[in-house]
Each structure stands twice: as C-alpha cells, then as structure tokens.
C-alpha cells in the first residue's frame, strides 16, 4: 500500500511540474540579420561538402560565400530580415504584456499578507536626524577647510575646526543655533508623521497576528546574525 501511495505522490509532483513548465512564458526569438539568414540556408550544404570542418572555419567559409552573393539575393535576405524584425517586435509587445499580467497575478496569488506587510514596513524610511549648530557650521566652512588643510592629519583638522567654533562670534553661533532649532522642529514633525504611519500599518494587521509574528521573527533573526 505504501509503494502505491508513493508512486501516486510522485505522479502528482510530475503533473505539477509539467503545469509549471507549461505556464512559463517563452521570450520571442530575436530577428536575424541578412547574413544569419543566408548562413542558416547554406550551413548544411557547406558542412556536407566539408565533413571535418570546424566551427571557426565554417563561419569563415560562410562569410566568404556571403561576399560573393549578388545584390539582388542580398536584398531578398534584407527584406526577410525586416519581416522577422517586424514579427519579433509584435511578439515582444505581446510577451511583455503577458509577463506583466502574470507577475501581477503571481503577486496576488502567491504573496502572503505577511510578506506584503513586511515589504511595506521596509519601504518606510525614517526621517534623517537633524544636525546640531556645530555640524551646520562645519558644513558652511567645508570648502575652506579642504583647501587650507590638505596636508594636515584628520585629528589636527578636527582640533582646528573645534577651536574655530569656540572662537566664533556669539552672534554667528546664534545663527547656526536658530537654523539647528528649525531643523529639529522639522525632524520632530516628520518623525511624528512617520510613527503615525507605522502605527496605522500595525493597526491594519490587528485581524491577522501572523503578520506581526512574521515581522518580529524576521527582526530577531537579523539581530542574532
């Protein structure tokens, strides 16, 4: 009894494999240029006349024959090549449409809610942290530092910049402090909106805890690595 069950399961797997194969979309073959069409016509004849000919020699022989083909025959191959090209472009258009449709159906059928949720969560980018007054000051003199301190070590440059900041006029420092305050206010607003958006995503999964389980399992695996 066990052997018959095994054979049935194997047959079932084979059928599923065949179904998957049949569902696979085949890309249309590219159109051949006039020479390749000519070579396809003459290759068998040349190989019959030269049984021991190598691939490189065969291609060279076909190229030599092509040189001696009349203008009229070349035009016939050129016309055939254009027909193939037009057919290829039409088939390619249909292929791309079918591919897009299949991908869309695949996303709907195969992708679980948990995966979609996790992908959306990864797509959420938190706002960039604001710069303090000192970093804003450094940005403003970056070009000056690069020109003057090319030969100095990084430690010396850092010490020099720190000293410049200490000696900066208080009114100038206040300008950078105000700018930093504005950046922080903007950051806090963006962070609030970001957290609200994230919270909405978690709320929308309240009916299906598996989404959250998958998220936290994946996160813990990444932390352990």
FENSUL-V580780 format. One record per backbone hydrogen bond with DSSP energy under -1.0 kcal/mol. CO is the residue of the C=O (numbers start at 1). NH is the residue of the N-H. E is the energy in kcal/mol with one decimal. If there is no record, write none. Layout:
# FENSUL-V580780
co=CO nh=NH e=E
co=CO nh=NH e=E
This chain:
# FENSUL-V580780
co=1 nh=5 e=-1.8
co=2 nh=6 e=-2.4
co=3 nh=7 e=-2.3
co=4 nh=8 e=-2.1
co=5 nh=9 e=-2.2
co=6 nh=10 e=-2.2
co=7 nh=11 e=-2.3
co=8 nh=12 e=-2.3
co=9 nh=13 e=-2.1
co=10 nh=14 e=-2.3
co=11 nh=15 e=-2.3
co=12 nh=16 e=-2.2
co=13 nh=17 e=-2.4
co=14 nh=18 e=-2.3
co=15 nh=19 e=-2.3
co=16 nh=20 e=-2.3
co=17 nh=21 e=-2.2
co=18 nh=22 e=-2.5
co=19 nh=23 e=-1.7
co=33 nh=37 e=-1.9
co=34 nh=38 e=-2.1
co=35 nh=39 e=-3.0
co=36 nh=40 e=-2.1
co=37 nh=41 e=-1.4
co=38 nh=42 e=-1.9
co=39 nh=43 e=-2.2
co=42 nh=46 e=-2.5
co=43 nh=47 e=-2.4
co=44 nh=48 e=-1.9
co=45 nh=49 e=-2.0
co=46 nh=50 e=-1.6
co=50 nh=53 e=-1.8
co=54 nh=58 e=-2.8
co=55 nh=59 e=-2.4
co=56 nh=60 e=-1.8
co=57 nh=61 e=-2.6
co=58 nh=62 e=-2.4
co=59 nh=63 e=-2.0
co=60 nh=64 e=-2.0
co=61 nh=65 e=-2.2
co=62 nh=66 e=-2.2
co=63 nh=67 e=-1.5
co=66 nh=69 e=-1.3
co=70 nh=74 e=-2.1
co=71 nh=75 e=-2.0
co=72 nh=76 e=-1.6
co=73 nh=77 e=-2.1
co=74 nh=78 e=-2.3
co=75 nh=79 e=-2.4
co=76 nh=80 e=-2.2
co=77 nh=81 e=-2.3
co=78 nh=82 e=-2.0
co=79 nh=83 e=-2.0
co=80 nh=84 e=-2.2
co=81 nh=85 e=-2.2
co=82 nh=86 e=-2.4
co=83 nh=87 e=-2.2
co=84 nh=88 e=-2.8
co=85 nh=89 e=-2.5
co=86 nh=90 e=-1.8
co=87 nh=91 e=-2.6
co=88 nh=92 e=-2.8
co=89 nh=93 e=-1.7
co=90 nh=94 e=-1.8
co=91 nh=95 e=-2.6
co=92 nh=96 e=-2.5
co=93 nh=97 e=-1.7
co=94 nh=98 e=-2.5
co=95 nh=99 e=-2.7
co=96 nh=100 e=-2.2
co=97 nh=101 e=-2.0
co=98 nh=102 e=-2.8
co=99 nh=103 e=-2.4
co=100 nh=104 e=-2.0
co=101 nh=105 e=-2.4
co=102 nh=106 e=-2.5
co=103 nh=107 e=-2.2
co=104 nh=108 e=-1.8
co=105 nh=109 e=-2.5
co=106 nh=110 e=-2.9
co=112 nh=116 e=-2.1
co=113 nh=117 e=-2.7
co=114 nh=118 e=-2.6
co=115 nh=119 e=-2.6
co=116 nh=120 e=-2.3
co=117 nh=121 e=-2.1
co=118 nh=122 e=-2.1
co=119 nh=123 e=-1.7
co=132 nh=136 e=-2.0
co=133 nh=137 e=-2.0
co=134 nh=138 e=-2.2
co=135 nh=139 e=-2.1
co=136 nh=140 e=-1.4
co=137 nh=141 e=-1.1
co=141 nh=145 e=-2.4
co=142 nh=146 e=-2.5
co=143 nh=147 e=-1.7
co=144 nh=148 e=-2.1
co=145 nh=149 e=-2.7
co=153 nh=157 e=-2.4
co=154 nh=158 e=-2.5
co=155 nh=159 e=-2.1
co=156 nh=160 e=-2.4
co=157 nh=161 e=-2.5
co=158 nh=162 e=-2.3
co=159 nh=163 e=-2.1
co=160 nh=164 e=-2.1
co=161 nh=165 e=-2.0
co=162 nh=166 e=-1.9
co=163 nh=167 e=-2.1
co=169 nh=173 e=-2.3
co=170 nh=174 e=-2.0
co=171 nh=175 e=-1.3
co=172 nh=176 e=-1.6
co=173 nh=177 e=-2.2
co=174 nh=178 e=-2.4
co=175 nh=179 e=-2.0
co=176 nh=180 e=-2.3
co=177 nh=181 e=-2.1
co=178 nh=182 e=-2.1
co=179 nh=183 e=-2.1
co=180 nh=184 e=-2.2
co=181 nh=185 e=-2.3
co=182 nh=186 e=-2.4
co=183 nh=187 e=-2.4
co=184 nh=188 e=-2.6
co=185 nh=189 e=-1.8
co=186 nh=190 e=-2.3
co=187 nh=191 e=-2.8
co=188 nh=192 e=-2.0
co=189 nh=193 e=-2.2
co=190 nh=194 e=-2.3
co=191 nh=195 e=-2.6
co=192 nh=196 e=-2.2
co=193 nh=197 e=-2.0
co=194 nh=198 e=-2.2
co=195 nh=199 e=-2.5
co=196 nh=200 e=-2.2
co=197 nh=201 e=-1.7
co=198 nh=202 e=-1.8
co=199 nh=203 e=-2.5
co=200 nh=204 e=-2.1
co=203 nh=206 e=-1.6
co=205 nh=208 e=-2.1
co=208 nh=211 e=-1.2
co=209 nh=213 e=-2.5
co=210 nh=214 e=-2.5
co=211 nh=215 e=-1.9
co=212 nh=216 e=-2.8
co=213 nh=217 e=-2.4
co=214 nh=218 e=-2.3
co=215 nh=219 e=-2.2
co=216 nh=220 e=-2.3
co=217 nh=221 e=-2.0
co=218 nh=222 e=-2.1
co=219 nh=223 e=-2.1
co=220 nh=224 e=-2.1
co=221 nh=225 e=-1.5
